[in-house]
Amino acid sequence: MLIYMLAAAMTVAMLIATVFGLHQEAGRVRARANTKRLEGFGPRKPYRHF
């Protein structure tokens, strides 16, 4: 019985870790997509008054 409880606990822990990892990866992809969208056609050059 103890083995089954440990196996169930490890399964739940691995599922939680997988969901957390997928959530972090989705955040990285979303941030990268937002950055790409804001860049436009090329790198922005700072406007300077000379």
TAWO-V835003 format. One line per field, one symbol per residue. ss: DSSP state (2 for helix, 1 for strand, 0 for the rest). phi: phi as a letter, one per 20 degrees, with the letter a starting at -180 (. if undefined). burial: b if it has 16 or more other ideal C-beta (glycine too) atoms within 10 Angstrom, else e. A space follows every 10 residues. Layout:
ss = ???
phi = ???
burial = ???
This chain:
ss = 0222222222 2222222222 2222222222 2222222220 0000000000
phi = .fffffffff ffffffffff ffffffffff fffffffffm eafedfeced
burial = eeeeeeeeee eeeeeeeeee eeeeeeeeee eeeeeeeeee eeeeeeeeee
